[in-house]
């Protein structure tokens, strides 16, 4: 990889981390919503929180695929699937 490609890859990675942070904030905000009526609360989670969590997971999965397993600080999906 030449220096120009390295700079481009780093900028793309930083943009993904920024996106991950933005989606994390959105999930945190959406998860703070509470409704005393269980059905309205569940509907709100389904309508607001689940899509935000899906976007967060998609970015997290992409970042995980770019970071070597030896540097990834969390258990990977593979690790979780094959827990003993």
N, C-alpha and C positions, 0 to 999 in steps of 0.2 A: 504494500500500500504506500503510495507516495504521500508527501506531506499535505498536498491539497486534498487528497481523499480522506486523510486522517482528520483534517480540520472539518471537512464536510460531515463526516461520520460523528464527530464530537458534537457539532452543532445540532445534528438530528437527534442525538441521544439527549442532549440538554433540553431540547424542545419536548421530547417525550416525558422527561422528568417534570418539566413545568406543567404538562398536560395531566400527569398523574397527580400532582399537587392540587391542581384546579378541581379535578374530579373528586379527590379526597375531601376537599372543602365542601363540595356539593353534597356528597354522601353524608357528611357530618351534619350539615344544615337540615337535610331532609329527614335524618334520623331523629332530630330533636323535636319533630312534630308529634304531638300526642293528642289523642281524642278519647274522651271518657267512654264514648259509645264504641264497643269493639268492632262492629261491622264497618263503621266509618273509618276507624283507625286502620283496619285491614285494607280497606279500599284505597286509602291514602298511601299506604306502604306499596301496594301493588301498582298504583298509578304514578307515584312520585319517586319512591326509593329504589324499587327494583331496576328501573331503566338506568338510573344513575350508577347503581352498583355494577350493572353489566358493562357500562362504559369504562368504569374504573378497572374492572377485571380485565377487559380487553387490552388496555394500555399496560397494566401490570404484567399480563402474559407476554406482551411484546417485549417489554424491558427484560423480563426474565430470560427470554430467548436470546437476547443480545449479550447478557452477562455470563461469563464462564461459571459453571457450577461451583468451582472452587472459591469463587469470590461472592457467590450469592449467599446472603446471611440468613435466609429463611429456608424452611423445607420446601423442596420443589413438589409439584403435583406427583411426580414419580415417587419421591420419598414418601409422601402421604399415602399413596395407593398401596405401597408394599411395606407398610409398617409391620413390624413383627412384635 
